Amino acid sequence: MIPQKPIFSKSTFKSPDLSKLKAVIIDHRTVIYIAQEEDVEKARDKYLARYPNRLIK
């Protein structure tokens, strides 16, 4: 017989509370969320450094 996989009815993952985070707009379709005390320009530069081929208009 094939053993059954366990059923995960309750997830332990908790979604972050977006009301406690600051939105940073990268382009017209990309928004990232950072902590309130972080710098917006640093976060934007860090994101764009990860994706060097991305065109920003």
C-alpha distance matrix in Angstrom:
0.0 3.8 6.3 9.2 12.5 15.4 17.9 21.3 23.7 26.7 27.8 30.0 31.9 35.5 37.6 41.0 43.9 46.0 49.0 49.3 49.2 51.8 51.2 52.4 53.0 52.5 53.2 53.1 49.3 48.2 48.5 47.3 47.4 49.0 50.1 53.4 55.3 54.2 56.6 56.0 57.6 55.7 52.4 53.4 54.5 51.3 49.2 51.3 51.2 47.4 47.9 51.0 50.7 50.7 53.8 55.5 58.0
3.8 0.0 3.8 6.4 9.3 12.5 15.1 18.3 21.0 23.9 24.6 26.8 28.5 32.1 34.1 37.6 40.5 42.4 45.6 45.9 45.6 48.2 47.5 48.7 49.2 48.7 49.5 49.4 45.6 44.5 44.7 43.5 43.7 45.3 46.5 49.9 51.7 50.6 53.0 52.3 53.9 51.9 48.6 49.6 50.7 47.5 45.4 47.6 47.5 43.7 44.1 47.3 47.0 47.0 50.1 51.7 54.3
6.3 3.8 0.0 3.8 6.6 9.3 12.2 15.4 18.2 20.9 21.8 23.8 25.8 29.3 31.6 35.0 37.9 40.1 43.1 43.3 43.2 45.9 45.5 46.9 47.7 47.3 48.3 48.3 44.6 43.2 43.2 41.8 41.7 43.1 44.0 47.4 49.2 48.3 50.8 50.3 52.0 50.0 46.7 48.0 49.1 45.9 43.9 46.3 46.2 42.5 43.2 46.5 46.4 46.3 49.5 50.8 53.5
9.2 6.4 3.8 0.0 3.8 6.4 8.7 12.2 14.7 17.6 18.7 21.0 23.0 26.4 28.6 32.2 34.9 37.1 40.0 40.4 40.4 43.2 42.7 44.3 45.1 44.9 45.8 45.7 41.9 40.7 40.5 39.2 39.1 40.6 41.6 44.8 46.8 46.0 48.5 48.0 49.9 48.0 44.6 45.8 47.2 44.1 42.0 44.4 44.6 40.9 41.5 45.0 44.9 44.5 47.5 48.7 51.2
12.5 9.3 6.6 3.8 0.0 3.8 6.4 9.2 12.2 14.8 15.4 17.6 19.4 22.9 25.1 28.6 31.5 33.6 36.6 36.8 36.8 39.5 39.1 40.7 41.5 41.4 42.4 42.4 38.6 37.3 37.0 35.6 35.4 36.9 37.8 41.1 43.1 42.2 44.8 44.2 46.1 44.3 40.9 42.1 43.6 40.4 38.3 40.9 41.0 37.4 38.1 41.6 41.7 41.2 44.3 45.3 47.9
15.4 12.5 9.3 6.4 3.8 0.0 3.8 6.3 9.3 11.7 12.7 14.8 17.1 20.5 23.0 26.4 29.2 31.6 34.4 34.5 34.8 37.8 37.7 39.5 40.6 40.7 42.0 42.0 38.3 36.8 36.2 34.6 34.0 35.3 35.9 39.1 41.1 40.5 43.3 42.9 45.1 43.2 39.8 41.3 42.9 39.8 37.8 40.6 40.9 37.3 38.3 41.9 42.2 41.5 44.5 45.3 47.9
17.9 15.1 12.2 8.7 6.4 3.8 0.0 3.8 5.9 8.9 10.5 13.3 15.4 18.5 20.9 24.5 26.9 29.3 32.0 32.5 32.9 35.9 35.7 37.7 38.7 39.1 40.3 40.0 36.3 35.0 34.3 32.9 32.3 33.8 34.5 37.4 39.7 39.3 42.1 41.5 43.8 42.3 38.8 40.1 42.0 39.1 36.9 39.8 40.4 36.9 37.7 41.4 41.6 40.6 43.4 44.0 46.3
21.3 18.3 15.4 12.2 9.2 6.3 3.8 0.0 3.8 5.6 6.7 9.6 11.7 14.7 17.2 20.8 23.2 25.7 28.4 28.7 29.2 32.3 32.2 34.3 35.6 36.1 37.4 37.3 33.7 32.2 31.2 29.7 28.8 30.3 30.8 33.7 36.0 35.7 38.5 38.0 40.5 38.9 35.4 36.9 38.9 36.0 33.9 36.9 37.6 34.2 35.2 38.9 39.3 38.1 41.0 41.3 43.7
23.7 21.0 18.2 14.7 12.2 9.3 5.9 3.8 0.0 3.8 6.5 9.9 12.0 14.2 16.6 20.2 22.1 24.7 27.1 27.8 28.6 31.7 31.8 34.2 35.4 36.3 37.5 37.0 33.5 32.2 31.1 29.8 28.7 30.3 30.7 33.3 35.9 35.9 38.7 38.2 40.8 39.6 36.0 37.5 39.8 37.0 34.9 37.9 38.9 35.7 36.5 40.3 40.7 39.2 41.8 41.9 44.0
26.7 23.9 20.9 17.6 14.8 11.7 8.9 5.6 3.8 0.0 3.8 6.6 9.0 11.0 13.7 17.2 19.1 21.9 24.1 24.5 25.6 28.9 29.3 31.8 33.3 34.4 35.9 35.6 32.3 30.7 29.2 27.6 26.1 27.5 27.6 30.1 32.6 32.8 35.8 35.4 38.2 36.9 33.5 35.2 37.5 34.8 32.8 36.1 37.0 34.0 35.1 38.9 39.6 38.0 40.6 40.4 42.6
27.8 24.6 21.8 18.7 15.4 12.7 10.5 6.7 6.5 3.8 0.0 3.8 5.5 8.1 10.8 14.3 16.7 19.4 21.9 22.1 22.7 26.0 26.3 28.6 30.2 31.1 32.8 32.7 29.4 27.6 26.0 24.3 22.9 24.2 24.4 27.2 29.6 29.5 32.5 32.1 34.8 33.4 29.9 31.7 33.9 31.1 29.2 32.5 33.3 30.3 31.5 35.3 36.1 34.6 37.2 37.1 39.5
30.0 26.8 23.8 21.0 17.6 14.8 13.3 9.6 9.9 6.6 3.8 0.0 3.8 6.4 9.9 12.7 15.3 18.3 20.7 20.3 21.0 24.4 25.2 27.5 29.5 30.5 32.5 32.9 29.7 27.5 25.6 23.3 21.6 22.3 22.2 25.0 27.1 27.2 30.3 30.4 33.1 31.4 28.1 30.3 32.4 29.4 27.9 31.4 32.0 29.1 30.8 34.5 35.7 34.2 37.0 36.8 39.3
31.9 28.5 25.8 23.0 19.4 17.1 15.4 11.7 12.0 9.0 5.5 3.8 0.0 3.8 6.6 9.5 12.5 15.1 17.9 17.6 17.9 21.1 21.6 23.9 25.7 26.7 28.7 29.1 25.9 23.7 21.8 19.6 18.0 18.9 19.1 22.1 24.3 24.1 27.1 26.9 29.6 28.0 24.7 26.6 28.8 26.0 24.3 27.8 28.6 25.8 27.3 31.0 32.2 30.6 33.3 33.0 35.5
35.5 32.1 29.3 26.4 22.9 20.5 18.5 14.7 14.2 11.0 8.1 6.4 3.8 0.0 3.8 6.4 8.9 11.9 14.4 14.1 14.8 18.2 19.1 21.7 23.8 25.2 27.3 27.6 24.7 22.4 20.1 17.9 15.8 16.7 16.6 19.2 21.7 21.9 24.9 24.8 27.7 26.5 23.2 25.2 27.7 25.2 23.6 27.1 28.3 25.8 27.3 31.0 32.3 30.4 32.8 32.0 34.3
37.6 34.1 31.6 28.6 25.1 23.0 20.9 17.2 16.6 13.7 10.8 9.9 6.6 3.8 0.0 3.8 6.5 8.7 11.6 11.9 12.1 15.2 15.6 18.3 20.2 21.7 23.7 23.9 21.1 18.9 16.5 14.5 12.6 14.0 14.5 16.9 19.8 19.8 22.5 21.9 24.9 24.0 20.5 22.3 25.0 22.8 20.9 24.4 25.9 23.6 24.8 28.5 29.6 27.4 29.6 28.7 30.8
41.0 37.6 35.0 32.2 28.6 26.4 24.5 20.8 20.2 17.2 14.3 12.7 9.5 6.4 3.8 0.0 3.8 6.0 8.8 8.4 8.5 11.8 12.8 15.6 18.0 19.8 22.2 22.7 20.3 17.8 14.9 12.5 9.9 10.8 10.8 13.2 16.0 16.2 19.1 18.7 21.9 21.1 17.7 19.8 22.6 20.6 19.1 22.6 24.2 22.3 23.8 27.3 28.8 26.5 28.6 27.3 29.4
43.9 40.5 37.9 34.9 31.5 29.2 26.9 23.2 22.1 19.1 16.7 15.3 12.5 8.9 6.5 3.8 0.0 3.8 5.5 5.7 7.1 10.6 12.0 15.4 17.8 20.2 22.4 22.7 20.7 18.5 15.2 13.4 10.3 11.2 10.7 12.0 15.3 16.2 19.0 18.5 22.0 21.8 18.6 20.5 23.7 22.2 20.8 24.2 26.0 24.6 25.9 29.3 30.7 28.1 29.7 28.0 29.8
46.0 42.4 40.1 37.1 33.6 31.6 29.3 25.7 24.7 21.9 19.4 18.3 15.1 11.9 8.7 6.0 3.8 0.0 3.8 5.3 5.1 7.6 8.5 12.0 14.2 16.9 19.0 19.1 17.4 15.3 11.9 10.5 7.6 9.3 9.7 10.6 14.2 14.7 16.9 15.8 19.3 19.6 16.4 17.8 21.2 20.2 18.5 21.7 23.9 22.8 23.8 26.9 28.2 25.4 26.7 24.8 26.3
49.0 45.6 43.1 40.0 36.6 34.4 32.0 28.4 27.1 24.1 21.9 20.7 17.9 14.4 11.6 8.8 5.5 3.8 0.0 3.8 5.6 7.8 9.5 13.2 15.6 18.8 20.8 20.8 19.7 17.8 14.2 13.1 10.0 11.0 10.4 10.0 13.7 15.0 17.2 16.4 20.1 20.7 18.0 19.5 23.0 22.3 21.0 24.1 26.4 25.6 26.7 29.6 31.0 28.1 29.1 26.7 28.0
49.3 45.9 43.3 40.4 36.8 34.5 32.5 28.7 27.8 24.5 22.1 20.3 17.6 14.1 11.9 8.4 5.7 5.3 3.8 0.0 3.8 7.0 9.9 13.2 16.3 19.1 21.7 22.4 21.3 18.9 15.2 13.2 9.5 9.1 7.4 7.1 10.6 12.3 15.0 15.0 18.8 18.9 16.4 18.6 21.7 20.8 20.1 23.4 25.2 24.6 26.1 29.1 30.9 28.2 29.5 27.2 28.8
49.2 45.6 43.2 40.4 36.8 34.8 32.9 29.2 28.6 25.6 22.7 21.0 17.9 14.8 12.1 8.5 7.1 5.1 5.6 3.8 0.0 3.8 6.6 9.6 12.9 15.5 18.3 19.2 18.2 15.5 11.8 9.6 5.9 5.6 5.0 5.6 9.2 9.8 12.2 11.7 15.4 15.5 12.8 14.8 18.0 17.1 16.3 19.5 21.5 21.0 22.5 25.3 27.1 24.5 25.7 23.5 25.3
51.8 48.2 45.9 43.2 39.5 37.8 35.9 32.3 31.7 28.9 26.0 24.4 21.1 18.2 15.2 11.8 10.6 7.6 7.8 7.0 3.8 0.0 3.8 6.6 9.9 12.8 15.6 16.7 16.4 13.8 10.0 8.3 5.4 5.3 6.0 5.4 8.7 8.6 9.9 8.7 12.4 13.2 10.8 12.3 15.7 15.6 14.8 17.6 19.9 19.9 21.1 23.5 25.3 22.5 23.3 20.8 22.3
51.2 47.5 45.5 42.7 39.1 37.7 35.7 32.2 31.8 29.3 26.3 25.2 21.6 19.1 15.6 12.8 12.0 8.5 9.5 9.9 6.6 3.8 0.0 3.8 6.4 9.5 12.0 12.9 12.6 10.2 6.5 5.8 4.6 6.5 8.9 9.1 12.0 10.9 11.2 8.8 11.9 13.2 10.4 10.7 14.5 14.7 13.1 15.5 18.3 18.2 18.8 21.2 22.6 19.5 20.2 17.6 18.9
52.4 48.7 46.9 44.3 40.7 39.5 37.7 34.3 34.2 31.8 28.6 27.5 23.9 21.7 18.3 15.6 15.4 12.0 13.2 13.2 9.6 6.6 3.8 0.0 3.8 6.3 9.3 11.2 11.3 8.6 5.6 5.3 6.0 7.3 10.3 10.7 12.7 10.6 9.8 6.5 8.8 10.5 7.9 7.2 11.1 11.8 10.3 12.2 15.2 15.6 15.9 18.0 19.5 16.4 16.9 14.2 15.8
53.0 49.2 47.7 45.1 41.5 40.6 38.7 35.6 35.4 33.3 30.2 29.5 25.7 23.8 20.2 18.0 17.8 14.2 15.6 16.3 12.9 9.9 6.4 3.8 0.0 3.8 5.8 7.4 8.2 6.2 4.6 6.6 8.8 10.9 14.0 14.4 16.4 14.2 12.9 9.2 10.5 12.6 10.2 8.2 11.8 13.1 10.9 11.8 15.3 15.7 15.2 17.0 17.8 14.4 14.3 11.4 12.5
52.5 48.7 47.3 44.9 41.4 40.7 39.1 36.1 36.3 34.4 31.1 30.5 26.7 25.2 21.7 19.8 20.2 16.9 18.8 19.1 15.5 12.8 9.5 6.3 3.8 0.0 3.8 7.1 7.7 5.3 5.7 7.4 10.5 12.3 15.8 16.8 18.2 15.4 13.7 10.1 10.1 11.9 9.6 6.5 9.5 11.0 8.4 8.4 12.2 12.7 11.7 13.3 14.1 10.7 10.7 8.1 10.0
53.2 49.5 48.3 45.8 42.4 42.0 40.3 37.4 37.5 35.9 32.8 32.5 28.7 27.3 23.7 22.2 22.4 19.0 20.8 21.7 18.3 15.6 12.0 9.3 5.8 3.8 0.0 3.8 5.5 5.3 7.3 10.1 13.4 15.7 19.2 20.0 21.7 19.0 17.3 13.6 13.4 15.4 13.4 10.1 12.6 14.3 11.5 10.7 14.5 14.9 13.0 14.2 14.0 10.2 9.3 6.5 7.3
53.1 49.4 48.3 45.7 42.4 42.0 40.0 37.3 37.0 35.6 32.7 32.9 29.1 27.6 23.9 22.7 22.7 19.1 20.8 22.4 19.2 16.7 12.9 11.2 7.4 7.1 3.8 0.0 3.8 6.0 8.2 11.8 14.8 17.7 21.1 21.7 23.8 21.6 20.1 16.3 16.6 18.8 16.6 13.6 16.3 17.9 14.8 14.3 18.1 18.1 16.0 17.4 16.6 12.8 11.5 9.1 8.7
49.3 45.6 44.6 41.9 38.6 38.3 36.3 33.7 33.5 32.3 29.4 29.7 25.9 24.7 21.1 20.3 20.7 17.4 19.7 21.3 18.2 16.4 12.6 11.3 8.2 7.7 5.5 3.8 0.0 3.8 6.7 10.2 13.5 16.7 20.2 21.4 23.8 21.5 20.6 17.1 17.7 19.3 16.4 13.9 16.7 17.5 14.0 14.0 17.6 16.9 14.8 16.9 16.0 12.4 12.1 10.6 11.2
48.2 44.5 43.2 40.7 37.3 36.8 35.0 32.2 32.2 30.7 27.6 27.5 23.7 22.4 18.9 17.8 18.5 15.3 17.8 18.9 15.5 13.8 10.2 8.6 6.2 5.3 5.3 6.0 3.8 0.0 3.8 6.7 10.3 13.3 17.0 18.5 20.6 18.2 17.4 14.1 14.9 16.0 12.9 10.8 13.6 14.0 10.5 11.2 14.7 13.8 12.4 14.9 14.8 11.3 11.9 10.4 12.1
48.5 44.7 43.2 40.5 37.0 36.2 34.3 31.2 31.1 29.2 26.0 25.6 21.8 20.1 16.5 14.9 15.2 11.9 14.2 15.2 11.8 10.0 6.5 5.6 4.6 5.7 7.3 8.2 6.7 3.8 0.0 3.8 6.8 10.0 13.5 14.8 17.2 15.2 14.8 11.7 13.3 14.4 11.1 9.8 13.3 13.4 10.5 12.1 15.4 14.7 14.2 16.9 17.5 14.2 15.0 13.0 14.6
47.3 43.5 41.8 39.2 35.6 34.6 32.9 29.7 29.8 27.6 24.3 23.3 19.6 17.9 14.5 12.5 13.4 10.5 13.1 13.2 9.6 8.3 5.8 5.3 6.6 7.4 10.1 11.8 10.2 6.7 3.8 0.0 3.8 6.7 10.4 12.4 14.5 12.3 12.6 10.1 12.1 12.3 8.6 8.6 11.9 11.2 8.7 11.4 14.1 13.2 13.6 16.6 17.9 15.1 16.5 14.8 17.1
47.4 43.7 41.7 39.1 35.4 34.0 32.3 28.8 28.7 26.1 22.9 21.6 18.0 15.8 12.6 9.9 10.3 7.6 10.0 9.5 5.9 5.4 4.6 6.0 8.8 10.5 13.4 14.8 13.5 10.3 6.8 3.8 0.0 3.8 7.0 9.1 11.7 10.1 11.4 9.7 12.6 12.6 9.1 10.3 13.7 12.7 11.1 14.2 16.5 15.7 16.8 19.7 21.4 18.7 20.2 18.3 20.4
49.0 45.3 43.1 40.6 36.9 35.3 33.8 30.3 30.3 27.5 24.2 22.3 18.9 16.7 14.0 10.8 11.2 9.3 11.0 9.1 5.6 5.3 6.5 7.3 10.9 12.3 15.7 17.7 16.7 13.3 10.0 6.7 3.8 0.0 3.8 6.4 8.3 6.6 8.6 8.1 11.2 10.5 7.6 10.0 12.9 11.7 11.2 14.6 16.2 15.8 17.6 20.3 22.6 20.2 21.9 19.9 22.2
50.1 46.5 44.0 41.6 37.8 35.9 34.5 30.8 30.7 27.6 24.4 22.2 19.1 16.6 14.5 10.8 10.7 9.7 10.4 7.4 5.0 6.0 8.9 10.3 14.0 15.8 19.2 21.1 20.2 17.0 13.5 10.4 7.0 3.8 0.0 3.8 5.6 5.5 8.8 9.6 13.0 12.1 10.0 13.0 15.5 14.2 14.5 17.9 19.1 18.9 21.0 23.6 26.1 23.9 25.5 23.4 25.6
53.4 49.9 47.4 44.8 41.1 39.1 37.4 33.7 33.3 30.1 27.2 25.0 22.1 19.2 16.9 13.2 12.0 10.6 10.0 7.1 5.6 5.4 9.1 10.7 14.4 16.8 20.0 21.7 21.4 18.5 14.8 12.4 9.1 6.4 3.8 0.0 3.8 5.7 8.4 9.4 13.0 13.0 11.6 14.2 16.9 16.4 16.8 19.8 21.3 21.6 23.5 25.8 28.2 25.8 26.9 24.4 26.2
55.3 51.7 49.2 46.8 43.1 41.1 39.7 36.0 35.9 32.6 29.6 27.1 24.3 21.7 19.8 16.0 15.3 14.2 13.7 10.6 9.2 8.7 12.0 12.7 16.4 18.2 21.7 23.8 23.8 20.6 17.2 14.5 11.7 8.3 5.6 3.8 0.0 3.8 6.7 9.2 12.2 11.7 11.3 14.4 16.3 15.8 17.0 19.9 20.9 21.6 23.9 25.8 28.6 26.5 27.7 25.3 27.3
54.2 50.6 48.3 46.0 42.2 40.5 39.3 35.7 35.9 32.8 29.5 27.2 24.1 21.9 19.8 16.2 16.2 14.7 15.0 12.3 9.8 8.6 10.9 10.6 14.2 15.4 19.0 21.6 21.5 18.2 15.2 12.3 10.1 6.6 5.5 5.7 3.8 0.0 3.8 6.5 9.1 8.0 7.6 10.9 12.5 12.0 13.4 16.2 17.0 17.9 20.3 22.1 24.9 23.0 24.4 22.1 24.4
56.6 53.0 50.8 48.5 44.8 43.3 42.1 38.5 38.7 35.8 32.5 30.3 27.1 24.9 22.5 19.1 19.0 16.9 17.2 15.0 12.2 9.9 11.2 9.8 12.9 13.7 17.3 20.1 20.6 17.4 14.8 12.6 11.4 8.6 8.8 8.4 6.7 3.8 0.0 3.8 5.7 5.4 6.3 8.8 10.2 10.7 12.4 14.5 15.5 17.1 19.1 20.4 23.2 21.3 22.2 19.8 21.9
56.0 52.3 50.3 48.0 44.2 42.9 41.5 38.0 38.2 35.4 32.1 30.4 26.9 24.8 21.9 18.7 18.5 15.8 16.4 15.0 11.7 8.7 8.8 6.5 9.2 10.1 13.6 16.3 17.1 14.1 11.7 10.1 9.7 8.1 9.6 9.4 9.2 6.5 3.8 0.0 3.8 5.5 5.2 6.2 8.7 9.9 10.7 12.4 14.2 15.8 17.1 18.4 20.9 18.6 19.1 16.5 18.3
57.6 53.9 52.0 49.9 46.1 45.1 43.8 40.5 40.8 38.2 34.8 33.1 29.6 27.7 24.9 21.9 22.0 19.3 20.1 18.8 15.4 12.4 11.9 8.8 10.5 10.1 13.4 16.6 17.7 14.9 13.3 12.1 12.6 11.2 13.0 13.0 12.2 9.1 5.7 3.8 0.0 3.8 5.4 5.1 6.1 8.5 9.9 10.6 12.1 14.5 15.7 16.3 18.9 16.9 17.3 14.7 16.8
55.7 51.9 50.0 48.0 44.3 43.2 42.3 38.9 39.6 36.9 33.4 31.4 28.0 26.5 24.0 21.1 21.8 19.6 20.7 18.9 15.5 13.2 13.2 10.5 12.6 11.9 15.4 18.8 19.3 16.0 14.4 12.3 12.6 10.5 12.1 13.0 11.7 8.0 5.4 5.5 3.8 0.0 3.8 5.5 5.1 6.0 8.5 9.9 10.4 12.6 14.6 15.4 18.5 17.1 18.2 16.3 19.0
52.4 48.6 46.7 44.6 40.9 39.8 38.8 35.4 36.0 33.5 29.9 28.1 24.7 23.2 20.5 17.7 18.6 16.4 18.0 16.4 12.8 10.8 10.4 7.9 10.2 9.6 13.4 16.6 16.4 12.9 11.1 8.6 9.1 7.6 10.0 11.6 11.3 7.6 6.3 5.2 5.4 3.8 0.0 3.8 5.5 5.1 6.1 8.6 9.8 11.0 12.9 14.6 17.4 15.6 17.1 15.3 18.1
53.4 49.6 48.0 45.8 42.1 41.3 40.1 36.9 37.5 35.2 31.7 30.3 26.6 25.2 22.3 19.8 20.5 17.8 19.5 18.6 14.8 12.3 10.7 7.2 8.2 6.5 10.1 13.6 13.9 10.8 9.8 8.6 10.3 10.0 13.0 14.2 14.4 10.9 8.8 6.2 5.1 5.5 3.8 0.0 3.8 5.5 5.2 6.2 8.6 10.2 11.0 12.3 14.7 12.5 13.6 11.5 14.3
54.5 50.7 49.1 47.2 43.6 42.9 42.0 38.9 39.8 37.5 33.9 32.4 28.8 27.7 25.0 22.6 23.7 21.2 23.0 21.7 18.0 15.7 14.5 11.1 11.8 9.5 12.6 16.3 16.7 13.6 13.3 11.9 13.7 12.9 15.5 16.9 16.3 12.5 10.2 8.7 6.1 5.1 5.5 3.8 0.0 3.8 5.4 5.1 6.0 8.8 10.1 10.4 13.5 12.2 13.4 12.0 15.1
51.3 47.5 45.9 44.1 40.4 39.8 39.1 36.0 37.0 34.8 31.1 29.4 26.0 25.2 22.8 20.6 22.2 20.2 22.3 20.8 17.1 15.6 14.7 11.8 13.1 11.0 14.3 17.9 17.5 14.0 13.4 11.2 12.7 11.7 14.2 16.4 15.8 12.0 10.7 9.9 8.5 6.0 5.1 5.5 3.8 0.0 3.8 5.5 5.1 6.6 9.1 10.4 13.7 12.9 15.0 14.3 17.7
49.2 45.4 43.9 42.0 38.3 37.8 36.9 33.9 34.9 32.8 29.2 27.9 24.3 23.6 20.9 19.1 20.8 18.5 21.0 20.1 16.3 14.8 13.1 10.3 10.9 8.4 11.5 14.8 14.0 10.5 10.5 8.7 11.1 11.2 14.5 16.8 17.0 13.4 12.4 10.7 9.9 8.5 6.1 5.2 5.4 3.8 0.0 3.8 5.4 5.4 6.9 9.2 11.8 10.3 12.6 12.0 15.5
51.3 47.6 46.3 44.4 40.9 40.6 39.8 36.9 37.9 36.1 32.5 31.4 27.8 27.1 24.4 22.6 24.2 21.7 24.1 23.4 19.5 17.6 15.5 12.2 11.8 8.4 10.7 14.3 14.0 11.2 12.1 11.4 14.2 14.6 17.9 19.8 19.9 16.2 14.5 12.4 10.6 9.9 8.6 6.2 5.1 5.5 3.8 0.0 3.8 5.3 5.2 6.1 8.8 7.4 9.5 9.2 12.9
51.2 47.5 46.2 44.6 41.0 40.9 40.4 37.6 38.9 37.0 33.3 32.0 28.6 28.3 25.9 24.2 26.0 23.9 26.4 25.2 21.5 19.9 18.3 15.2 15.3 12.2 14.5 18.1 17.6 14.7 15.4 14.1 16.5 16.2 19.1 21.3 20.9 17.0 15.5 14.2 12.1 10.4 9.8 8.6 6.0 5.1 5.4 3.8 0.0 3.8 5.5 5.6 9.3 9.5 12.0 12.4 16.1
47.4 43.7 42.5 40.9 37.4 37.3 36.9 34.2 35.7 34.0 30.3 29.1 25.8 25.8 23.6 22.3 24.6 22.8 25.6 24.6 21.0 19.9 18.2 15.6 15.7 12.7 14.9 18.1 16.9 13.8 14.7 13.2 15.7 15.8 18.9 21.6 21.6 17.9 17.1 15.8 14.5 12.6 11.0 10.2 8.8 6.6 5.4 5.3 3.8 0.0 3.8 6.1 9.1 9.3 12.7 13.6 17.4
47.9 44.1 43.2 41.5 38.1 38.3 37.7 35.2 36.5 35.1 31.5 30.8 27.3 27.3 24.8 23.8 25.9 23.8 26.7 26.1 22.5 21.1 18.8 15.9 15.2 11.7 13.0 16.0 14.8 12.4 14.2 13.6 16.8 17.6 21.0 23.5 23.9 20.3 19.1 17.1 15.7 14.6 12.9 11.0 10.1 9.1 6.9 5.2 5.5 3.8 0.0 3.8 5.6 5.7 9.3 10.9 14.6
51.0 47.3 46.5 45.0 41.6 41.9 41.4 38.9 40.3 38.9 35.3 34.5 31.0 31.0 28.5 27.3 29.3 26.9 29.6 29.1 25.3 23.5 21.2 18.0 17.0 13.3 14.2 17.4 16.9 14.9 16.9 16.6 19.7 20.3 23.6 25.8 25.8 22.1 20.4 18.4 16.3 15.4 14.6 12.3 10.4 10.4 9.2 6.1 5.6 6.1 3.8 0.0 3.8 5.6 8.4 10.4 14.0
50.7 47.0 46.4 44.9 41.7 42.2 41.6 39.3 40.7 39.6 36.1 35.7 32.2 32.3 29.6 28.8 30.7 28.2 31.0 30.9 27.1 25.3 22.6 19.5 17.8 14.1 14.0 16.6 16.0 14.8 17.5 17.9 21.4 22.6 26.1 28.2 28.6 24.9 23.2 20.9 18.9 18.5 17.4 14.7 13.5 13.7 11.8 8.8 9.3 9.1 5.6 3.8 0.0 3.8 6.4 9.5 12.7
50.7 47.0 46.3 44.5 41.2 41.5 40.6 38.1 39.2 38.0 34.6 34.2 30.6 30.4 27.4 26.5 28.1 25.4 28.1 28.2 24.5 22.5 19.5 16.4 14.4 10.7 10.2 12.8 12.4 11.3 14.2 15.1 18.7 20.2 23.9 25.8 26.5 23.0 21.3 18.6 16.9 17.1 15.6 12.5 12.2 12.9 10.3 7.4 9.5 9.3 5.7 5.6 3.8 0.0 3.8 6.4 9.8
53.8 50.1 49.5 47.5 44.3 44.5 43.4 41.0 41.8 40.6 37.2 37.0 33.3 32.8 29.6 28.6 29.7 26.7 29.1 29.5 25.7 23.3 20.2 16.9 14.3 10.7 9.3 11.5 12.1 11.9 15.0 16.5 20.2 21.9 25.5 26.9 27.7 24.4 22.2 19.1 17.3 18.2 17.1 13.6 13.4 15.0 12.6 9.5 12.0 12.7 9.3 8.4 6.4 3.8 0.0 3.8 6.4
55.5 51.7 50.8 48.7 45.3 45.3 44.0 41.3 41.9 40.4 37.1 36.8 33.0 32.0 28.7 27.3 28.0 24.8 26.7 27.2 23.5 20.8 17.6 14.2 11.4 8.1 6.5 9.1 10.6 10.4 13.0 14.8 18.3 19.9 23.4 24.4 25.3 22.1 19.8 16.5 14.7 16.3 15.3 11.5 12.0 14.3 12.0 9.2 12.4 13.6 10.9 10.4 9.5 6.4 3.8 0.0 3.8
58.0 54.3 53.5 51.2 47.9 47.9 46.3 43.7 44.0 42.6 39.5 39.3 35.5 34.3 30.8 29.4 29.8 26.3 28.0 28.8 25.3 22.3 18.9 15.8 12.5 10.0 7.3 8.7 11.2 12.1 14.6 17.1 20.4 22.2 25.6 26.2 27.3 24.4 21.9 18.3 16.8 19.0 18.1 14.3 15.1 17.7 15.5 12.9 16.1 17.4 14.6 14.0 12.7 9.8 6.4 3.8 0.0
